[in-house]
């Protein structure tokens, strides 16, 4: 048997910049790409989190190359709302790795507030982070990818790009805009050898949403409407990112990959997640395994 199956998802020799890479889904994506052979620069506004994440990734991937002349994982500060900060992070990626092959736009913030109380400043802050921030990073990295005539950009959309989650209007509007931005860049930049796709995670507890969905009525309703009867895990989103960045997805462009445990596919009926017993807990025994 050949090694084809392994190489289809191999990221060896690829250099990745991951905004929001110091925690949550961004951190899980960084680890998964490292495990597939990529060199990774994680970036976040919180320098303490960056340093802790780099150490965590080094332990997880059994590398001691944090401070080496040619590291495989390191970190940098990044504020996606600042042109200067974005340009510096992209430059640092190239200075360290000699190129940039993968950009993951995972930086994000959440705001839950009744829409009558939402002011333009709140709205614009969310939009600037998720949408304009993704555009800033895409343009800065895209210039270099165009010169290479190769590159992959992955934007983080959301389940709220498709369905309403009450009292998060600014977040939902921004995540809807991410879909439009993804399609626009994919259509315009394909001729430069750049693929642009998005991932729309379902309900995955992270620092920005954990209090909203764990042990809450909202969380219970989510689980009741999710055929798999549980929340997702960050590593499950990371798998989608590895796929989109890999040779396996070389003809995937302008697509939004939903990873939601079947939430969007769920209709109306009493059979949804029946094995949870109605309380959203994981099944003790898998259906059909008795």
C-alpha positions in Angstrom: 0.0 0.0 0.0 1.3 3.5 -0.8 1.4 6.5 1.6 -1.2 8.4 -0.4 -3.8 8.5 2.4 -1.2 10.0 4.7 0.0 12.6 2.2 -3.5 13.7 1.3 -3.7 15.6 4.6 0.1 16.2 5.0 1.0 19.9 5.7 4.8 19.4 5.8 6.7 22.4 4.6 3.6 24.7 5.0 3.7 27.8 7.1 0.6 28.9 9.0 -0.5 32.1 10.7 -3.4 31.6 13.1 -5.1 34.7 14.5 -6.9 34.0 17.8 -4.6 31.0 18.0 -3.8 31.2 21.7 -7.1 29.7 23.0 -10.2 27.8 22.1 -10.8 26.7 18.5 -7.7 28.6 17.2 -5.4 26.8 19.6 -6.9 23.4 18.6 -6.3 24.3 14.9 -2.7 25.3 15.6 -2.1 21.9 17.4 -3.7 19.9 14.6 -1.7 21.7 11.9 1.5 21.1 13.8 0.7 17.5 14.1 0.3 17.3 10.3 3.8 18.9 9.8 3.1 22.6 9.4 5.1 25.3 11.0 2.8 27.6 13.0 2.8 31.1 14.3 -0.1 31.7 16.8 -1.2 35.3 17.3 -3.4 37.0 19.8 -3.8 40.3 21.6 -3.1 38.7 24.9 0.7 38.1 25.1 0.5 36.0 28.3 -1.9 33.6 26.6 0.3 33.5 23.5 3.3 32.5 25.6 1.3 29.9 27.5 -0.1 28.4 24.3 3.3 28.1 22.7 4.6 26.2 25.7 1.5 24.0 25.6 1.9 23.3 21.9 5.5 22.5 22.3 4.7 19.9 25.0 1.8 18.5 23.0 4.0 18.0 19.9 7.1 17.0 21.8 9.3 19.8 20.4 11.8 22.0 22.2 12.2 24.4 19.3 10.4 27.4 20.8 13.6 29.5 21.0 15.5 27.8 18.2 16.8 29.6 15.1 14.2 27.7 13.1 11.2 27.1 15.3 8.2 25.1 14.2 5.9 26.9 16.6 6.1 30.3 18.1 3.8 33.2 18.9 3.3 36.9 18.4 1.0 39.7 19.4 -1.8 40.6 17.0 -4.7 43.0 17.1 -6.7 42.3 14.0 -8.4 45.7 14.3 -5.0 47.4 13.6 -3.5 47.5 10.1 0.0 47.9 11.5 -0.3 45.0 13.9 -1.6 42.7 11.1 1.2 43.7 8.7 3.7 43.0 11.5 2.3 39.5 12.2 2.4 38.6 8.5 5.9 39.9 8.2 7.0 37.9 11.2 5.5 34.7 9.7 7.6 35.2 6.6 10.7 36.2 8.5 10.5 33.0 10.6 9.4 30.5 8.0 10.3 32.1 4.6 6.7 32.1 3.3 3.0 32.0 4.3 0.9 29.2 3.0 -2.1 29.1 5.4 -4.0 31.9 7.1 -6.7 31.0 9.7 -8.9 33.9 10.8 -10.0 32.7 14.2 -9.8 35.9 16.3 -13.2 36.6 17.8 -15.3 38.3 20.5 -18.8 37.7 21.7 -21.4 40.1 23.0 -24.9 39.1 24.3 -27.1 42.1 24.7 -30.8 42.8 23.8 -30.8 44.5 20.5 -32.7 47.5 21.8 -29.7 48.1 24.1 -27.1 47.5 21.3 -25.4 50.7 20.3 -23.4 51.4 17.1 -20.1 51.2 19.0 -20.9 47.7 20.2 -21.9 46.6 16.8 -18.9 48.1 15.1 -16.4 46.6 17.5 -17.8 43.1 16.8 -17.9 43.7 13.0 -14.4 45.2 13.0 -13.0 42.1 14.7 -14.7 39.4 12.8 -15.2 40.9 9.3 -12.9 43.8 8.8 -10.2 42.0 10.8 -10.5 38.9 8.6 -10.2 41.2 5.5 -7.1 42.9 6.9 -5.4 39.6 7.6 -6.5 38.2 4.2 -5.1 41.2 2.3 -1.8 41.2 4.1 -1.3 37.5 3.6 -2.9 37.5 0.2 -0.3 39.8 -1.3 2.4 37.2 -0.4 0.3 34.3 -1.5 -0.3 35.9 -4.8 3.5 36.2 -5.3 3.8 32.5 -4.5 0.8 31.7 -6.6 -0.5 29.4 -3.8 -2.2 29.8 -0.5 -5.1 28.9 1.6 -7.3 31.2 3.8 -9.7 29.8 6.3 -12.3 32.1 7.9 -14.2 31.2 11.0 -18.0 31.6 10.5 -20.5 30.3 12.9 -23.8 28.4 13.3 -25.3 31.9 13.7 -24.4 32.5 10.1 -27.4 30.4 9.4 -29.8 30.5 12.3 -30.7 33.2 14.9 -29.4 33.0 18.4 -31.4 35.5 20.3 -29.7 38.7 21.7 -26.4 38.3 19.7 -27.4 40.4 16.7 -24.0 42.0 16.3 -22.2 38.7 16.3 -24.8 37.1 14.0 -24.6 40.0 11.5 -20.8 39.8 11.5 -20.7 36.0 11.0 -23.2 36.3 8.1 -20.8 38.9 6.6 -17.9 36.4 6.9 -19.8 34.1 4.5 -20.0 36.9 1.9 -16.4 37.9 2.4 -15.4 34.2 1.9 -17.2 33.9 -1.3 -16.0 37.2 -2.7 -12.3 36.5 -2.0 -12.6 32.9 -3.3 -14.1 34.1 -6.6 -11.6 37.0 -7.0 -8.4 35.4 -5.8 -8.6 31.9 -7.3 -6.7 33.2 -10.4 -3.8 33.9 -8.1 -3.7 30.3 -6.8 -5.4 31.3 -3.5 -8.3 29.2 -2.1 -10.6 30.8 0.5 -13.0 28.8 2.5 -14.8 29.0 5.8 -15.8 26.8 8.7 -19.0 27.3 10.6 -18.7 25.6 14.0 -21.8 24.4 15.8 -22.0 24.8 19.5 -18.5 24.3 20.9 -17.8 25.6 24.5 -14.9 28.0 24.5 -13.9 30.9 26.7 -16.2 33.3 24.8 -19.4 31.4 24.9 -19.1 28.8 27.8 -21.2 30.8 30.2 -24.0 31.1 27.7 -24.3 27.4 26.8 -23.0 25.2 29.6 -25.6 24.3 32.3 -28.1 26.9 31.0 -31.6 26.7 29.5 -30.2 27.8 26.2 -27.6 25.0 26.3 -30.3 22.5 27.1 -32.4 23.6 24.1 -29.3 23.4 21.9 -28.6 19.8 22.9 -32.3 18.8 22.5 -32.1 20.1 18.9 -28.7 18.5 18.1 -29.1 14.9 16.7 -25.7 13.9 18.2 -27.0 15.0 21.6 -23.8 16.8 22.7 -21.7 19.9 22.2 -18.8 19.8 19.8 -15.1 19.9 20.8 -12.5 22.3 19.5 -10.5 19.4 18.0 -13.4 18.4 15.8 -13.3 21.9 14.2 -9.5 21.6 13.9 -10.0 18.5 11.8 -12.0 20.5 9.3 -9.3 23.2 9.1 -6.6 20.6 8.4 -8.8 19.2 5.6 -9.3 22.6 4.0 -5.6 23.5 4.2 -4.5 20.1 2.9 -4.0 18.7 -0.7 -7.2 16.8 0.0 -9.2 20.0 -0.5 -7.2 21.3 -3.5 -10.5 21.8 -5.5 -12.5 23.2 -2.6 -13.0 26.9 -2.9 -15.6 29.4 -1.7 -17.2 26.8 0.5 -18.4 27.0 4.1 -18.0 23.7 5.9 -20.6 23.3 8.7 -19.4 21.2 11.7 -22.4 21.1 14.0 -23.4 17.6 15.0 -26.4 17.8 12.7 -28.0 20.9 14.2 -28.9 22.5 10.9 -30.2 19.3 9.5 -32.5 18.7 12.5 -36.2 19.0 11.8 -39.2 19.0 14.2 -39.9 15.8 15.9 -39.6 13.9 19.2 -36.9 11.7 17.9 -34.2 14.3 18.0 -31.4 13.2 20.3 -33.7 10.7 21.9 -30.9 8.7 23.5 -29.9 11.6 25.7 -32.9 10.9 27.9 -34.2 14.5 27.5 -31.5 16.1 29.7 -28.8 16.6 27.1 -26.4 14.2 28.8 -24.2 11.9 26.7 -25.5 8.3 26.3 -24.0 5.7 28.6 -24.2 3.1 25.8 -24.1 4.0 22.1 -27.4 3.2 20.3 -27.4 -0.3 18.9 -24.5 -1.3 21.1 -26.5 -3.2 23.7 
